[in-house]
Amino acid sequence: MAKIRSLASPNFDTRPEGAPIDMLVLHYTGMESAAAALERLCDPAARVSAHYLIDEDGEVTALVDETMRAWHAGVASWRGESDINGHSIGVELVNPGHEFGYRDFPDAQMAALETLAAAIIERHPIPPRNVVGHADVAPARKTDPGERFDWRRLAAKGIGVWPKRAAPVDADGDAVNDMLAGYGYDTADSAAAITAFQRHFRPSRLDGIADADTVGRLKALLDLCR
């Protein structure tokens, strides 16, 4: 990965005292260009930011010091924690997103993310299940980084987790909600939580229905995390 360039964003504040940095949250920019995304992430009026932005060619820009709280997750929850910004590092990946022509994440961008994420995980106590997407922590509001993002590739590098081959499992709605909540999801909107799980772990199906294959993957993940 090339040297990280710096472009200070004014959009940050102090983390809660004693809060561990134990999450890595990945986003796509969802804007028409990298320049537009950087402008917004550095605009005081926008009140949004991230710690890093990775362009499609692999260039990494540091925007907020890791010791500070960047404003990237908004209203969100994971494993019972609602101050996601206070506990996380946020990384934005340049991609137009579902609104402007969603596309695959190039190899150069993914390789840069692997290097950056590995270094972040070395610096902070981030368990594999806490490497998540924006959609995972805000399933009723967000879809990024989306179903084209290669979570399996990251997990193969030791960044995040991916279920091994899982046998199909049947479960009723209450059991599915309990399993999703046990893994980390906010299940206030059950269909949204299932869809977010599918975006991450079963991207070929995004219907919010917990079929046996979806539940099997969820059970396999829970087994891995025990």
N, C-alpha and C positions, 0 to 999 in steps of 0.2 A: 504494500500500500504506500502511496506517495505521502509525503509530509502533510500533516494536517494544517490547513490554513485557519486563521482566526478572523472572525467578524463578530464583534461583541454585540449581542442583543441587549436592549435595556429591560427586557421583559422577564424578570426573575425576582425572587425574594428569598428570604432565609428559610431553610428547612426547619421543621419542628425540632426543638432541642432533644437530642438523644435518639432521633428517628434513624433506624438503619436504612441504608440504601440497598434494598433487597429485591428490586424489580428492574427489569429492562423492558420497556414498552416500545414497540415498533409501529410506525405509521407510514402511510404514503402522504405526499403533499396535497394531492387532489387539486392541483392548479395547472394551468396551461404551460408553464415554463418554470425552470429552476430559478430564474431571475425574479419572477413574480412571487415565488414561494419565499425566497430570501428577503425580499422587500417586506412581505407581510410579517415574517418571523422577527424582523427588526423594527417594526412600526410600533411605537408606543401606544398608538390609538387602538391597534388590533388586540393587544394584551394576550398574545399567544407567542410561544417560543418552543424550542427544544434544545437539548444539549448539543446535538450534532445534526447535520444534514449531509446526506450522501447523494451526489449527483449520479446520473446514469453512466458516466464515464469512470466512476470510482473516486472522484475527488471528494474529500471529506472536509467539511467546514465546521469548526467548533464555534458555537454561538453562546453557550452559557457554561460557566465552570461547573464541574460535577459536584462540587460542594454546595452549590446553591439549588434552589427549587425552580426549575423551568415550568412553564405553564402549557402543558401539552395534552393532558388527559381529560381535563374538564370534569364534569360530573361522572364519576366512575367508581367501580368497586371490584376488589379481588380478594378472595379468601377473608372476607369480613372487613378489609381495610378500605376506607373511603377516601383518604387523602393519598391518592395514587401519586400525585405530583411530589408530595413530600417524601415518598419512599422510593422513587424511581429515577432512572436515567431514561430520557426520551430521545429516540433517533427517528428522524424523518428521512424517508427515501423518496427521491424525486420520481414521481409517476403521476400522470394526469388523473388517474383514478377513474371511478365508474362514471363520473359526470362528463369528463373531457376526453375519453378514449382510452380506457384502461388497457394496459399492455403488460407483457412479461417484464420481469426485472432482469436487466442484462447481467451477464457473467461478471463483468468488471465491477458492477455495483454490488453484487452479492459477495464477491471476493473481498471487497473493501469492508463490507459489513462483517464478514467472518473475522477479519483481523481486528477490527474495532471492538466488536462484541466480546471476543476472547480476552482482549486487554481489559475491558470494563469488568468482566466477570472475575478476572484475577485481582482487581482492585477492591471489589465489593462482594459481600456474602449473598450472591444471587443464586438461589436454587433453580434447577432446570425448569420446574413447573411455573416459575415466576418470570420466565421469558415469554412474553405474551404480545398479542396485537392489540391495537386500540379497540377493535371489535370485541375482543375477549373481555375487556374491562368495562366496556360501555355497549353491550349488545343491542340495546334498544335504539341507540343513536348512531352507531358507527359501523362501517363495513371494512375499514382498512386494517392491515395492508391487503386484505382480500384473498380470494381463492387462487389467484395466480402466484402468490408468494410461496417460495419453496421452503417451507418449514422443515421438511424431511432432510433437505441438504444441510440446514443449520444444525439439526440434531445430530447428524452424522459427524459433525465437527465438534460435538460436545457442547453445543449451544442450544439449550432448550431440550425438549423431550419429544419422542415420537413412538407410538405404540408398535410393538412387534406384531406379527400376524395374530389376529384376534378372531376367535370363534364368535359367530353371531349369538346374541343374547336377547331374549324377550323380556320386557319389563313394562309395568304399567306406568302411568303418568307420574304418580307420586314417587315411585322408586327412581324414575329418571331424574326428577327434580332433586331428589336427595343426592343422587350420584353427581349431578352437575354442581350442586352446591358444595359437595365434598371435595370436588376438584378445585373449585375456586369461583365459579360463575355466580353472578346475581341472577336469581331465577324469578324475579318479580314478573317478568314477561317470559314465560316458559318457551314459547315458540322462538322468540328472539335469541334466547340463550342457546337453544338447540342449533339454530342457524349459525350463530357465532362459532359454536363448537365444530360444526360441519365445515365452515370456511377454513378453519385451522387444520382439522384432522381428517375431514372427508370432503374435499373440495369438489368432487364430482356430483355431490348432491347437496342442494341448498334450499330445502323445502321446509325446514323447521319441524320435521316429523321424525320422531325417534324410532326408526326402524331397527331391526335386529342387528344390522351391521354397524350402525351408528352407536348403539348401546354397547355392542361388543368392543368397539374401540375405546369407548369411555371406561368400561370396566378394566380393560387392559392398562390404561393409563393410571387408574387408581391403584391397580396391583403394582405397577412400577414405582409408585410414590410411597408405598408402605414401608 
